[in-house]
Amino acid sequence: VRPRFRRQGIGTALLLAVEELAAAEGRTTVILESEHGGEPAAGTPGALEPASGAGRIAVVDPGAVLCLRHGYALEQAARYSVLD
Protein backbone atom coordinates (compact mmCIF):
# COMPACT_ATOMS: atom_id res chain seq x y z
CA VAL A 1 0.00 0.00 0.00
CA ARG A 2 1.42 3.37 -0.94
CA PRO A 3 2.62 5.30 2.13
CA ARG A 4 0.02 8.07 1.91
CA PHE A 5 -2.80 5.48 1.94
CA ARG A 6 -1.55 3.37 4.85
CA ARG A 7 -3.42 3.00 8.15
CA GLN A 8 -6.79 3.12 6.36
CA GLY A 9 -7.53 -0.61 6.31
CA ILE A 10 -6.45 -1.22 2.72
CA GLY A 11 -3.70 -3.70 3.59
CA THR A 12 -6.01 -5.53 5.98
CA ALA A 13 -8.75 -5.74 3.32
CA LEU A 14 -6.26 -7.09 0.77
CA LEU A 15 -4.87 -9.62 3.23
CA LEU A 16 -8.33 -10.84 4.26
CA ALA A 17 -9.33 -11.21 0.60
CA VAL A 18 -6.20 -13.28 -0.12
CA GLU A 19 -6.81 -15.46 2.93
CA GLU A 20 -10.42 -16.03 1.81
CA LEU A 21 -9.31 -16.98 -1.71
CA ALA A 22 -6.64 -19.31 -0.32
CA ALA A 23 -9.15 -21.03 1.97
CA ALA A 24 -11.63 -21.42 -0.90
CA GLU A 25 -8.89 -23.18 -2.88
CA GLY A 26 -8.09 -25.49 0.03
CA ARG A 27 -4.75 -23.82 0.75
CA THR A 28 -3.42 -24.06 4.29
CA THR A 29 -0.40 -21.78 3.96
CA VAL A 30 -0.18 -18.10 3.05
CA ILE A 31 3.22 -16.54 2.44
CA LEU A 32 3.48 -12.75 2.52
CA GLU A 33 6.33 -10.71 1.11
CA SER A 34 6.98 -7.02 1.62
CA GLU A 35 9.66 -4.45 0.99
CA HIS A 36 11.47 -3.28 4.09
CA GLY A 37 14.02 -0.70 5.09
CA GLY A 38 17.62 -1.30 6.06
CA GLU A 39 18.52 -4.08 8.42
CA PRO A 40 18.73 -3.06 12.09
CA ALA A 41 21.97 -3.90 13.88
CA ALA A 42 22.12 -7.07 15.95
CA GLY A 43 20.67 -6.52 19.41
CA THR A 44 18.60 -3.51 18.34
CA PRO A 45 15.44 -3.31 20.45
CA GLY A 46 12.40 -3.82 18.27
CA ALA A 47 14.22 -5.85 15.62
CA LEU A 48 12.46 -8.97 14.39
CA GLU A 49 14.72 -11.92 13.73
CA PRO A 50 13.53 -14.79 11.56
CA ALA A 51 13.11 -18.30 12.93
CA SER A 52 15.31 -19.57 10.12
CA GLY A 53 18.02 -17.85 8.14
CA ALA A 54 19.71 -14.54 8.77
CA GLY A 55 18.78 -10.87 8.74
CA ARG A 56 16.50 -8.61 10.75
CA ILE A 57 13.55 -6.30 10.14
CA ALA A 58 12.46 -3.37 12.30
CA VAL A 59 9.24 -4.14 14.15
CA VAL A 60 7.93 -0.71 13.09
CA ASP A 61 8.38 -1.48 9.38
CA PRO A 62 4.92 -1.12 7.74
CA GLY A 63 4.95 -4.66 6.34
CA ALA A 64 5.95 -6.08 9.72
CA VAL A 65 3.24 -4.09 11.49
CA LEU A 66 0.55 -5.45 9.16
CA CYS A 67 1.76 -9.03 9.36
CA LEU A 68 2.20 -9.07 13.13
CA ARG A 69 -1.24 -7.49 13.60
CA HIS A 70 -2.74 -10.45 11.74
CA GLY A 71 -0.80 -13.19 13.51
CA TYR A 72 1.94 -13.86 10.97
CA ALA A 73 5.53 -14.53 12.00
CA LEU A 74 8.78 -13.58 10.31
CA GLU A 75 10.38 -16.67 8.80
CA GLN A 76 12.92 -15.17 6.39
CA ALA A 77 14.41 -11.76 5.72
CA ALA A 78 16.15 -10.71 2.52
CA ARG A 79 19.64 -9.40 3.09
CA TYR A 80 21.38 -7.06 0.68
CA SER A 81 25.06 -6.31 1.00
CA VAL A 82 26.71 -3.19 -0.38
CA LEU A 83 30.41 -2.72 -1.02
CA ASP A 84 31.48 0.90 -1.39
PDB file of N, CA, C and O in Angstrom:
ATOM      1  N   VAL A   1       0.860  -1.171   0.000  1.00  0.00           N
ATOM      2  CA  VAL A   1       0.000   0.000   0.000  1.00  0.00           C
ATOM      3  C   VAL A   1       0.905   1.232   0.000  1.00  0.00           C
ATOM      4  O   VAL A   1       1.847   1.327   0.786  1.00  0.00           O
ATOM      5  N   ARG A   2       0.607   2.150  -0.874  1.00  0.00           N
ATOM      6  CA  ARG A   2       1.417   3.365  -0.937  1.00  0.00           C
ATOM      7  C   ARG A   2       1.400   4.089   0.414  1.00  0.00           C
ATOM      8  O   ARG A   2       0.372   4.106   1.092  1.00  0.00           O
ATOM      9  N   PRO A   3       2.529   4.686   0.808  1.00  0.00           N
ATOM     10  CA  PRO A   3       2.621   5.301   2.130  1.00  0.00           C
ATOM     11  C   PRO A   3       1.476   6.260   2.478  1.00  0.00           C
ATOM     12  O   PRO A   3       0.984   6.241   3.607  1.00  0.00           O
ATOM     13  N   ARG A   4       1.059   7.072   1.556  1.00  0.00           N
ATOM     14  CA  ARG A   4       0.016   8.067   1.908  1.00  0.00           C
ATOM     15  C   ARG A   4      -1.356   7.429   2.132  1.00  0.00           C
ATOM     16  O   ARG A   4      -2.265   8.083   2.642  1.00  0.00           O
ATOM     17  N   PHE A   5      -1.511   6.159   1.753  1.00  0.00           N
ATOM     18  CA  PHE A   5      -2.797   5.484   1.936  1.00  0.00           C
ATOM     19  C   PHE A   5      -2.774   4.442   3.054  1.00  0.00           C
ATOM     20  O   PHE A   5      -3.761   3.737   3.266  1.00  0.00           O
ATOM     21  N   ARG A   6      -1.654   4.344   3.766  1.00  0.00           N
ATOM     22  CA  ARG A   6      -1.546   3.373   4.852  1.00  0.00           C
ATOM     23  C   ARG A   6      -2.409   3.783   6.039  1.00  0.00           C
ATOM     24  O   ARG A   6      -2.828   4.934   6.166  1.00  0.00           O
ATOM     25  N   ARG A   7      -2.658   2.807   6.898  1.00  0.00           N
ATOM     26  CA  ARG A   7      -3.425   2.996   8.146  1.00  0.00           C
ATOM     27  C   ARG A   7      -4.883   3.360   7.861  1.00  0.00           C
ATOM     28  O   ARG A   7      -5.529   4.052   8.649  1.00  0.00           O
ATOM     29  N   GLN A   8      -5.392   2.879   6.712  1.00  0.00           N
ATOM     30  CA  GLN A   8      -6.793   3.119   6.362  1.00  0.00           C
ATOM     31  C   GLN A   8      -7.537   1.798   6.157  1.00  0.00           C
ATOM     32  O   GLN A   8      -8.696   1.801   5.744  1.00  0.00           O
ATOM     33  N   GLY A   9      -6.890   0.684   6.440  1.00  0.00           N
ATOM     34  CA  GLY A   9      -7.534  -0.613   6.307  1.00  0.00           C
ATOM     35  C   GLY A   9      -7.365  -1.282   4.953  1.00  0.00           C
ATOM     36  O   GLY A   9      -7.906  -2.364   4.724  1.00  0.00           O
ATOM     37  N   ILE A  10      -6.627  -0.653   4.061  1.00  0.00           N
ATOM     38  CA  ILE A  10      -6.451  -1.220   2.719  1.00  0.00           C
ATOM     39  C   ILE A  10      -5.644  -2.513   2.771  1.00  0.00           C
ATOM     40  O   ILE A  10      -6.039  -3.516   2.177  1.00  0.00           O
ATOM     41  N   GLY A  11      -4.525  -2.494   3.472  1.00  0.00           N
ATOM     42  CA  GLY A  11      -3.698  -3.698   3.586  1.00  0.00           C
ATOM     43  C   GLY A  11      -4.460  -4.831   4.248  1.00  0.00           C
ATOM     44  O   GLY A  11      -4.371  -5.980   3.816  1.00  0.00           O
ATOM     45  N   THR A  12      -5.205  -4.515   5.291  1.00  0.00           N
ATOM     46  CA  THR A  12      -6.007  -5.530   5.976  1.00  0.00           C
ATOM     47  C   THR A  12      -7.058  -6.110   5.035  1.00  0.00           C
ATOM     48  O   THR A  12      -7.250  -7.325   5.000  1.00  0.00           O
ATOM     49  N   ALA A  13      -7.738  -5.258   4.273  1.00  0.00           N
ATOM     50  CA  ALA A  13      -8.749  -5.739   3.321  1.00  0.00           C
ATOM     51  C   ALA A  13      -8.123  -6.647   2.268  1.00  0.00           C
ATOM     52  O   ALA A  13      -8.691  -7.683   1.926  1.00  0.00           O
ATOM     53  N   LEU A  14      -6.956  -6.264   1.755  1.00  0.00           N
ATOM     54  CA  LEU A  14      -6.261  -7.093   0.769  1.00  0.00           C
ATOM     55  C   LEU A  14      -5.852  -8.434   1.375  1.00  0.00           C
ATOM     56  O   LEU A  14      -6.039  -9.485   0.760  1.00  0.00           O
ATOM     57  N   LEU A  15      -5.299  -8.390   2.573  1.00  0.00           N
ATOM     58  CA  LEU A  15      -4.866  -9.619   3.231  1.00  0.00           C
ATOM     59  C   LEU A  15      -6.045 -10.547   3.496  1.00  0.00           C
ATOM     60  O   LEU A  15      -5.945 -11.749   3.251  1.00  0.00           O
ATOM     61  N   LEU A  16      -7.154 -10.015   3.991  1.00  0.00           N
ATOM     62  CA  LEU A  16      -8.329 -10.843   4.263  1.00  0.00           C
ATOM     63  C   LEU A  16      -8.892 -11.447   2.977  1.00  0.00           C
ATOM     64  O   LEU A  16      -9.357 -12.587   2.980  1.00  0.00           O
ATOM     65  N   ALA A  17      -8.854 -10.691   1.882  1.00  0.00           N
ATOM     66  CA  ALA A  17      -9.329 -11.211   0.598  1.00  0.00           C
ATOM     67  C   ALA A  17      -8.443 -12.366   0.120  1.00  0.00           C
ATOM     68  O   ALA A  17      -8.945 -13.371  -0.383  1.00  0.00           O
ATOM     69  N   VAL A  18      -7.135 -12.218   0.279  1.00  0.00           N
ATOM     70  CA  VAL A  18      -6.203 -13.282  -0.116  1.00  0.00           C
ATOM     71  C   VAL A  18      -6.415 -14.519   0.752  1.00  0.00           C
ATOM     72  O   VAL A  18      -6.426 -15.640   0.244  1.00  0.00           O
ATOM     73  N   GLU A  19      -6.581 -14.321   2.048  1.00  0.00           N
ATOM     74  CA  GLU A  19      -6.815 -15.464   2.934  1.00  0.00           C
ATOM     75  C   GLU A  19      -8.113 -16.187   2.560  1.00  0.00           C
ATOM     76  O   GLU A  19      -8.168 -17.416   2.593  1.00  0.00           O
ATOM     77  N   GLU A  20      -9.143 -15.439   2.210  1.00  0.00           N
ATOM     78  CA  GLU A  20     -10.420 -16.026   1.810  1.00  0.00           C
ATOM     79  C   GLU A  20     -10.262 -16.838   0.516  1.00  0.00           C
ATOM     80  O   GLU A  20     -10.769 -17.955   0.411  1.00  0.00           O
ATOM     81  N   LEU A  21      -9.560 -16.268  -0.457  1.00  0.00           N
ATOM     82  CA  LEU A  21      -9.307 -16.984  -1.709  1.00  0.00           C
ATOM     83  C   LEU A  21      -8.496 -18.254  -1.460  1.00  0.00           C
ATOM     84  O   LEU A  21      -8.794 -19.309  -2.021  1.00  0.00           O
ATOM     85  N   ALA A  22      -7.481 -18.146  -0.625  1.00  0.00           N
ATOM     86  CA  ALA A  22      -6.645 -19.308  -0.322  1.00  0.00           C
ATOM     87  C   ALA A  22      -7.471 -20.409   0.333  1.00  0.00           C
ATOM     88  O   ALA A  22      -7.341 -21.579  -0.030  1.00  0.00           O
ATOM     89  N   ALA A  23      -8.312 -20.050   1.287  1.00  0.00           N
ATOM     90  CA  ALA A  23      -9.153 -21.034   1.967  1.00  0.00           C
ATOM     91  C   ALA A  23     -10.129 -21.683   0.989  1.00  0.00           C
ATOM     92  O   ALA A  23     -10.366 -22.889   1.054  1.00  0.00           O
ATOM     93  N   ALA A  24     -10.692 -20.889   0.087  1.00  0.00           N
ATOM     94  CA  ALA A  24     -11.632 -21.416  -0.898  1.00  0.00           C
ATOM     95  C   ALA A  24     -10.961 -22.420  -1.833  1.00  0.00           C
ATOM     96  O   ALA A  24     -11.616 -23.317  -2.364  1.00  0.00           O
ATOM     97  N   GLU A  25      -9.653 -22.264  -2.030  1.00  0.00           N
ATOM     98  CA  GLU A  25      -8.889 -23.176  -2.883  1.00  0.00           C
ATOM     99  C   GLU A  25      -8.279 -24.338  -2.093  1.00  0.00           C
ATOM    100  O   GLU A  25      -7.528 -25.145  -2.640  1.00  0.00           O
ATOM    101  N   GLY A  26      -8.613 -24.412  -0.802  1.00  0.00           N
ATOM    102  CA  GLY A  26      -8.095 -25.490   0.034  1.00  0.00           C
ATOM    103  C   GLY A  26      -6.653 -25.299   0.471  1.00  0.00           C
ATOM    104  O   GLY A  26      -6.008 -26.250   0.911  1.00  0.00           O
ATOM    105  N   ARG A  27      -6.147 -24.096   0.356  1.00  0.00           N
ATOM    106  CA  ARG A  27      -4.752 -23.825   0.754  1.00  0.00           C
ATOM    107  C   ARG A  27      -4.677 -23.682   2.266  1.00  0.00           C
ATOM    108  O   ARG A  27      -5.595 -23.153   2.894  1.00  0.00           O
ATOM    109  N   THR A  28      -3.596 -24.148   2.839  1.00  0.00           N
ATOM    110  CA  THR A  28      -3.421 -24.059   4.287  1.00  0.00           C
ATOM    111  C   THR A  28      -2.265 -23.153   4.680  1.00  0.00           C
ATOM    112  O   THR A  28      -2.026 -22.919   5.865  1.00  0.00           O
ATOM    113  N   THR A  29      -1.551 -22.646   3.689  1.00  0.00           N
ATOM    114  CA  THR A  29      -0.404 -21.784   3.956  1.00  0.00           C
ATOM    115  C   THR A  29      -0.498 -20.524   3.117  1.00  0.00           C
ATOM    116  O   THR A  29      -0.791 -20.581   1.923  1.00  0.00           O
ATOM    117  N   VAL A  30      -0.246 -19.387   3.750  1.00  0.00           N
ATOM    118  CA  VAL A  30      -0.177 -18.105   3.046  1.00  0.00           C
ATOM    119  C   VAL A  30       1.195 -17.519   3.335  1.00  0.00           C
ATOM    120  O   VAL A  30       1.603 -17.414   4.491  1.00  0.00           O
ATOM    121  N   ILE A  31       1.901 -17.141   2.287  1.00  0.00           N
ATOM    122  CA  ILE A  31       3.218 -16.536   2.444  1.00  0.00           C
ATOM    123  C   ILE A  31       3.126 -15.089   1.977  1.00  0.00           C
ATOM    124  O   ILE A  31       2.706 -14.817   0.852  1.00  0.00           O
ATOM    125  N   LEU A  32       3.515 -14.179   2.836  1.00  0.00           N
ATOM    126  CA  LEU A  32       3.482 -12.753   2.520  1.00  0.00           C
ATOM    127  C   LEU A  32       4.896 -12.259   2.279  1.00  0.00           C
ATOM    128  O   LEU A  32       5.843 -12.740   2.901  1.00  0.00           O
ATOM    129  N   GLU A  33       5.036 -11.317   1.394  1.00  0.00           N
ATOM    130  CA  GLU A  33       6.332 -10.712   1.112  1.00  0.00           C
ATOM    131  C   GLU A  33       6.139  -9.204   1.068  1.00  0.00           C
ATOM    132  O   GLU A  33       5.158  -8.712   0.510  1.00  0.00           O
ATOM    133  N   SER A  34       7.070  -8.480   1.654  1.00  0.00           N
ATOM    134  CA  SER A  34       6.980  -7.020   1.616  1.00  0.00           C
ATOM    135  C   SER A  34       8.376  -6.424   1.490  1.00  0.00           C
ATOM    136  O   SER A  34       9.377  -7.061   1.819  1.00  0.00           O
ATOM    137  N   GLU A  35       8.415  -5.213   1.017  1.00  0.00           N
ATOM    138  CA  GLU A  35       9.665  -4.454   0.993  1.00  0.00           C
ATOM    139  C   GLU A  35       9.917  -3.955   2.412  1.00  0.00           C
ATOM    140  O   GLU A  35       8.975  -3.711   3.166  1.00  0.00           O
ATOM    141  N   HIS A  36      11.163  -3.806   2.766  1.00  0.00           N
ATOM    142  CA  HIS A  36      11.474  -3.279   4.094  1.00  0.00           C
ATOM    143  C   HIS A  36      12.721  -2.424   4.018  1.00  0.00           C
ATOM    144  O   HIS A  36      13.510  -2.511   3.078  1.00  0.00           O
ATOM    145  N   GLY A  37      12.874  -1.596   5.034  1.00  0.00           N
ATOM    146  CA  GLY A  37      14.023  -0.699   5.088  1.00  0.00           C
ATOM    147  C   GLY A  37      15.300  -1.446   5.420  1.00  0.00           C
ATOM    148  O   GLY A  37      15.338  -2.676   5.397  1.00  0.00           O
ATOM    149  N   GLY A  38      16.327  -0.705   5.723  1.00  0.00           N
ATOM    150  CA  GLY A  38      17.617  -1.295   6.060  1.00  0.00           C
ATOM    151  C   GLY A  38      17.539  -2.222   7.256  1.00  0.00           C
ATOM    152  O   GLY A  38      16.625  -2.127   8.075  1.00  0.00           O
ATOM    153  N   GLU A  39      18.484  -3.097   7.344  1.00  0.00           N
ATOM    154  CA  GLU A  39      18.520  -4.078   8.423  1.00  0.00           C
ATOM    155  C   GLU A  39      19.021  -3.445   9.712  1.00  0.00           C
ATOM    156  O   GLU A  39      20.099  -2.851   9.729  1.00  0.00           O
ATOM    157  N   PRO A  40      18.249  -3.564  10.797  1.00  0.00           N
ATOM    158  CA  PRO A  40      18.730  -3.056  12.090  1.00  0.00           C
ATOM    159  C   PRO A  40      19.948  -3.845  12.561  1.00  0.00           C
ATOM    160  O   PRO A  40      20.102  -5.016  12.215  1.00  0.00           O
ATOM    161  N   ALA A  41      20.794  -3.222  13.331  1.00  0.00           N
ATOM    162  CA  ALA A  41      21.970  -3.902  13.879  1.00  0.00           C
ATOM    163  C   ALA A  41      21.545  -4.993  14.855  1.00  0.00           C
ATOM    164  O   ALA A  41      20.477  -4.916  15.464  1.00  0.00           O
ATOM    165  N   ALA A  42      22.384  -5.998  14.994  1.00  0.00           N
ATOM    166  CA  ALA A  42      22.119  -7.072  15.949  1.00  0.00           C
ATOM    167  C   ALA A  42      21.915  -6.488  17.345  1.00  0.00           C
ATOM    168  O   ALA A  42      22.646  -5.587  17.758  1.00  0.00           O
ATOM    169  N   GLY A  43      20.936  -6.992  18.059  1.00  0.00           N
ATOM    170  CA  GLY A  43      20.669  -6.525  19.414  1.00  0.00           C
ATOM    171  C   GLY A  43      19.843  -5.264  19.486  1.00  0.00           C
ATOM    172  O   GLY A  43      19.582  -4.771  20.584  1.00  0.00           O
ATOM    173  N   THR A  44      19.418  -4.717  18.349  1.00  0.00           N
ATOM    174  CA  THR A  44      18.598  -3.511  18.344  1.00  0.00           C
ATOM    175  C   THR A  44      17.224  -3.824  18.919  1.00  0.00           C
ATOM    176  O   THR A  44      16.556  -4.741  18.440  1.00  0.00           O
ATOM    177  N   PRO A  45      16.786  -3.082  19.937  1.00  0.00           N
ATOM    178  CA  PRO A  45      15.437  -3.310  20.453  1.00  0.00           C
ATOM    179  C   PRO A  45      14.413  -3.094  19.336  1.00  0.00           C
ATOM    180  O   PRO A  45      14.533  -2.158  18.546  1.00  0.00           O
ATOM    181  N   GLY A  46      13.430  -3.951  19.282  1.00  0.00           N
ATOM    182  CA  GLY A  46      12.400  -3.822  18.270  1.00  0.00           C
ATOM    183  C   GLY A  46      12.778  -4.399  16.928  1.00  0.00           C
ATOM    184  O   GLY A  46      12.113  -4.117  15.931  1.00  0.00           O
ATOM    185  N   ALA A  47      13.832  -5.201  16.872  1.00  0.00           N
ATOM    186  CA  ALA A  47      14.215  -5.847  15.619  1.00  0.00           C
ATOM    187  C   ALA A  47      13.654  -7.267  15.615  1.00  0.00           C
ATOM    188  O   ALA A  47      13.847  -8.024  16.566  1.00  0.00           O
ATOM    189  N   LEU A  48      12.962  -7.615  14.543  1.00  0.00           N
ATOM    190  CA  LEU A  48      12.455  -8.971  14.389  1.00  0.00           C
ATOM    191  C   LEU A  48      13.534  -9.822  13.745  1.00  0.00           C
ATOM    192  O   LEU A  48      14.151  -9.423  12.757  1.00  0.00           O
ATOM    193  N   GLU A  49      13.753 -10.990  14.310  1.00  0.00           N
ATOM    194  CA  GLU A  49      14.718 -11.918  13.728  1.00  0.00           C
ATOM    195  C   GLU A  49      13.962 -13.152  13.267  1.00  0.00           C
ATOM    196  O   GLU A  49      13.113 -13.662  13.998  1.00  0.00           O
ATOM    197  N   PRO A  50      14.254 -13.638  12.075  1.00  0.00           N
ATOM    198  CA  PRO A  50      13.527 -14.793  11.555  1.00  0.00           C
ATOM    199  C   PRO A  50      13.863 -16.077  12.308  1.00  0.00           C
ATOM    200  O   PRO A  50      14.943 -16.229  12.879  1.00  0.00           O
ATOM    201  N   ALA A  51      12.895 -16.997  12.286  1.00  0.00           N
ATOM    202  CA  ALA A  51      13.106 -18.299  12.928  1.00  0.00           C
ATOM    203  C   ALA A  51      14.172 -19.104  12.203  1.00  0.00           C
ATOM    204  O   ALA A  51      14.872 -19.914  12.811  1.00  0.00           O
ATOM    205  N   SER A  52      14.292 -18.877  10.895  1.00  0.00           N
ATOM    206  CA  SER A  52      15.314 -19.571  10.122  1.00  0.00           C
ATOM    207  C   SER A  52      16.034 -18.550   9.253  1.00  0.00           C
ATOM    208  O   SER A  52      15.434 -17.557   8.838  1.00  0.00           O
ATOM    209  N   GLY A  53      17.270 -18.774   8.983  1.00  0.00           N
ATOM    210  CA  GLY A  53      18.021 -17.855   8.140  1.00  0.00           C
ATOM    211  C   GLY A  53      18.610 -16.701   8.915  1.00  0.00           C
ATOM    212  O   GLY A  53      18.678 -16.721  10.144  1.00  0.00           O
ATOM    213  N   ALA A  54      19.037 -15.691   8.173  1.00  0.00           N
ATOM    214  CA  ALA A  54      19.707 -14.543   8.771  1.00  0.00           C
ATOM    215  C   ALA A  54      18.940 -13.276   8.443  1.00  0.00           C
ATOM    216  O   ALA A  54      17.969 -13.301   7.687  1.00  0.00           O
ATOM    217  N   GLY A  55      19.387 -12.168   9.020  1.00  0.00           N
ATOM    218  CA  GLY A  55      18.783 -10.870   8.737  1.00  0.00           C
ATOM    219  C   GLY A  55      17.811 -10.446   9.821  1.00  0.00           C
ATOM    220  O   GLY A  55      17.419 -11.242  10.674  1.00  0.00           O
ATOM    221  N   ARG A  56      17.430  -9.180   9.772  1.00  0.00           N
ATOM    222  CA  ARG A  56      16.503  -8.614  10.747  1.00  0.00           C
ATOM    223  C   ARG A  56      15.635  -7.567  10.057  1.00  0.00           C
ATOM    224  O   ARG A  56      16.024  -6.986   9.044  1.00  0.00           O
ATOM    225  N   ILE A  57      14.454  -7.337  10.623  1.00  0.00           N
ATOM    226  CA  ILE A  57      13.549  -6.299  10.140  1.00  0.00           C
ATOM    227  C   ILE A  57      13.068  -5.510  11.347  1.00  0.00           C
ATOM    228  O   ILE A  57      12.794  -6.089  12.398  1.00  0.00           O
ATOM    229  N   ALA A  58      12.964  -4.207  11.206  1.00  0.00           N
ATOM    230  CA  ALA A  58      12.461  -3.367  12.298  1.00  0.00           C
ATOM    231  C   ALA A  58      10.990  -3.677  12.539  1.00  0.00           C
ATOM    232  O   ALA A  58      10.211  -3.785  11.592  1.00  0.00           O
ATOM    233  N   VAL A  59      10.615  -3.819  13.791  1.00  0.00           N
ATOM    234  CA  VAL A  59       9.240  -4.144  14.150  1.00  0.00           C
ATOM    235  C   VAL A  59       8.272  -3.033  13.735  1.00  0.00           C
ATOM    236  O   VAL A  59       7.068  -3.268  13.627  1.00  0.00           O
ATOM    237  N   VAL A  60       8.789  -1.835  13.505  1.00  0.00           N
ATOM    238  CA  VAL A  60       7.934  -0.710  13.086  1.00  0.00           C
ATOM    239  C   VAL A  60       7.819  -0.600  11.570  1.00  0.00           C
ATOM    240  O   VAL A  60       7.122   0.284  11.072  1.00  0.00           O
ATOM    241  N   ASP A  61       8.486  -1.477  10.831  1.00  0.00           N
ATOM    242  CA  ASP A  61       8.381  -1.484   9.382  1.00  0.00           C
ATOM    243  C   ASP A  61       6.915  -1.734   9.011  1.00  0.00           C
ATOM    244  O   ASP A  61       6.294  -2.628   9.588  1.00  0.00           O
ATOM    245  N   PRO A  62       6.338  -0.972   8.063  1.00  0.00           N
ATOM    246  CA  PRO A  62       4.917  -1.121   7.744  1.00  0.00           C
ATOM    247  C   PRO A  62       4.493  -2.549   7.407  1.00  0.00           C
ATOM    248  O   PRO A  62       3.425  -2.985   7.837  1.00  0.00           O
ATOM    249  N   GLY A  63       5.294  -3.275   6.656  1.00  0.00           N
ATOM    250  CA  GLY A  63       4.952  -4.661   6.342  1.00  0.00           C
ATOM    251  C   GLY A  63       4.940  -5.529   7.580  1.00  0.00           C
ATOM    252  O   GLY A  63       4.068  -6.385   7.733  1.00  0.00           O
ATOM    253  N   ALA A  64       5.902  -5.318   8.467  1.00  0.00           N
ATOM    254  CA  ALA A  64       5.953  -6.080   9.716  1.00  0.00           C
ATOM    255  C   ALA A  64       4.753  -5.761  10.593  1.00  0.00           C
ATOM    256  O   ALA A  64       4.164  -6.663  11.190  1.00  0.00           O
ATOM    257  N   VAL A  65       4.389  -4.496  10.676  1.00  0.00           N
ATOM    258  CA  VAL A  65       3.238  -4.086  11.493  1.00  0.00           C
ATOM    259  C   VAL A  65       1.982  -4.815  11.025  1.00  0.00           C
ATOM    260  O   VAL A  65       1.254  -5.389  11.835  1.00  0.00           O
ATOM    261  N   LEU A  66       1.730  -4.792   9.719  1.00  0.00           N
ATOM    262  CA  LEU A  66       0.548  -5.451   9.158  1.00  0.00           C
ATOM    263  C   LEU A  66       0.564  -6.948   9.453  1.00  0.00           C
ATOM    264  O   LEU A  66      -0.427  -7.507   9.924  1.00  0.00           O
ATOM    265  N   CYS A  67       1.682  -7.583   9.174  1.00  0.00           N
ATOM    266  CA  CYS A  67       1.764  -9.034   9.359  1.00  0.00           C
ATOM    267  C   CYS A  67       1.620  -9.432  10.820  1.00  0.00           C
ATOM    268  O   CYS A  67       0.890 -10.372  11.134  1.00  0.00           O
ATOM    269  N   LEU A  68       2.296  -8.738  11.708  1.00  0.00           N
ATOM    270  CA  LEU A  68       2.199  -9.067  13.130  1.00  0.00           C
ATOM    271  C   LEU A  68       0.783  -8.847  13.649  1.00  0.00           C
ATOM    272  O   LEU A  68       0.292  -9.628  14.464  1.00  0.00           O
ATOM    273  N   ARG A  69       0.134  -7.802  13.187  1.00  0.00           N
ATOM    274  CA  ARG A  69      -1.240  -7.493  13.603  1.00  0.00           C
ATOM    275  C   ARG A  69      -2.189  -8.640  13.249  1.00  0.00           C
ATOM    276  O   ARG A  69      -3.197  -8.848  13.925  1.00  0.00           O
ATOM    277  N   HIS A  70      -1.866  -9.376  12.193  1.00  0.00           N
ATOM    278  CA  HIS A  70      -2.738 -10.451  11.737  1.00  0.00           C
ATOM    279  C   HIS A  70      -2.214 -11.845  12.079  1.00  0.00           C
ATOM    280  O   HIS A  70      -2.679 -12.842  11.527  1.00  0.00           O
ATOM    281  N   GLY A  71      -1.249 -11.907  12.987  1.00  0.00           N
ATOM    282  CA  GLY A  71      -0.800 -13.193  13.506  1.00  0.00           C
ATOM    283  C   GLY A  71       0.256 -13.917  12.703  1.00  0.00           C
ATOM    284  O   GLY A  71       0.516 -15.095  12.945  1.00  0.00           O
ATOM    285  N   TYR A  72       0.872 -13.233  11.745  1.00  0.00           N
ATOM    286  CA  TYR A  72       1.936 -13.856  10.969  1.00  0.00           C
ATOM    287  C   TYR A  72       3.259 -13.704  11.704  1.00  0.00           C
ATOM    288  O   TYR A  72       3.417 -12.815  12.541  1.00  0.00           O
ATOM    289  N   ALA A  73       4.201 -14.571  11.387  1.00  0.00           N
ATOM    290  CA  ALA A  73       5.532 -14.535  12.004  1.00  0.00           C
ATOM    291  C   ALA A  73       6.582 -14.385  10.910  1.00  0.00           C
ATOM    292  O   ALA A  73       6.395 -14.854   9.788  1.00  0.00           O
ATOM    293  N   LEU A  74       7.678 -13.734  11.245  1.00  0.00           N
ATOM    294  CA  LEU A  74       8.782 -13.578  10.309  1.00  0.00           C
ATOM    295  C   LEU A  74       9.548 -14.890  10.216  1.00  0.00           C
ATOM    296  O   LEU A  74      10.034 -15.405  11.223  1.00  0.00           O
ATOM    297  N   GLU A  75       9.652 -15.425   9.015  1.00  0.00           N
ATOM    298  CA  GLU A  75      10.384 -16.668   8.803  1.00  0.00           C
ATOM    299  C   GLU A  75      11.683 -16.436   8.054  1.00  0.00           C
ATOM    300  O   GLU A  75      12.669 -17.130   8.300  1.00  0.00           O
ATOM    301  N   GLN A  76      11.700 -15.464   7.136  1.00  0.00           N
ATOM    302  CA  GLN A  76      12.918 -15.169   6.388  1.00  0.00           C
ATOM    303  C   GLN A  76      12.987 -13.677   6.121  1.00  0.00           C
ATOM    304  O   GLN A  76      11.961 -13.013   5.973  1.00  0.00           O
ATOM    305  N   ALA A  77      14.184 -13.164   6.061  1.00  0.00           N
ATOM    306  CA  ALA A  77      14.409 -11.756   5.719  1.00  0.00           C
ATOM    307  C   ALA A  77      15.447 -11.696   4.614  1.00  0.00           C
ATOM    308  O   ALA A  77      16.470 -12.378   4.670  1.00  0.00           O
ATOM    309  N   ALA A  78      15.177 -10.874   3.609  1.00  0.00           N
ATOM    310  CA  ALA A  78      16.149 -10.708   2.523  1.00  0.00           C
ATOM    311  C   ALA A  78      17.279  -9.823   3.039  1.00  0.00           C
ATOM    312  O   ALA A  78      17.046  -8.846   3.750  1.00  0.00           O
ATOM    313  N   ARG A  79      18.474 -10.174   2.676  1.00  0.00           N
ATOM    314  CA  ARG A  79      19.645  -9.397   3.087  1.00  0.00           C
ATOM    315  C   ARG A  79      20.370  -8.926   1.845  1.00  0.00           C
ATOM    316  O   ARG A  79      20.665  -9.714   0.948  1.00  0.00           O
ATOM    317  N   TYR A  80      20.651  -7.659   1.800  1.00  0.00           N
ATOM    318  CA  TYR A  80      21.376  -7.057   0.680  1.00  0.00           C
ATOM    319  C   TYR A  80      22.666  -6.471   1.201  1.00  0.00           C
ATOM    320  O   TYR A  80      22.661  -5.690   2.154  1.00  0.00           O
ATOM    321  N   SER A  81      23.755  -6.837   0.591  1.00  0.00           N
ATOM    322  CA  SER A  81      25.058  -6.313   1.003  1.00  0.00           C
ATOM    323  C   SER A  81      25.521  -5.288  -0.014  1.00  0.00           C
ATOM    324  O   SER A  81      25.278  -5.427  -1.212  1.00  0.00           O
ATOM    325  N   VAL A  82      26.194  -4.254   0.481  1.00  0.00           N
ATOM    326  CA  VAL A  82      26.707  -3.191  -0.384  1.00  0.00           C
ATOM    327  C   VAL A  82      28.193  -3.027  -0.098  1.00  0.00           C
ATOM    328  O   VAL A  82      28.613  -2.972   1.058  1.00  0.00           O
ATOM    329  N   LEU A  83      28.976  -2.950  -1.156  1.00  0.00           N
ATOM    330  CA  LEU A  83      30.413  -2.718  -1.019  1.00  0.00           C
ATOM    331  C   LEU A  83      30.722  -1.369  -1.659  1.00  0.00           C
ATOM    332  O   LEU A  83      30.586  -1.203  -2.871  1.00  0.00           O
ATOM    333  N   ASP A  84      31.128  -0.429  -0.854  1.00  0.00           N
ATOM    334  CA  ASP A  84      31.478   0.899  -1.387  1.00  0.00           C
ATOM    335  C   ASP A  84      32.801   0.835  -2.139  1.00  0.00           C
ATOM    336  O   ASP A  84      33.264   1.850  -2.660  1.00  0.00           O
TER     337      ASP A  84
END
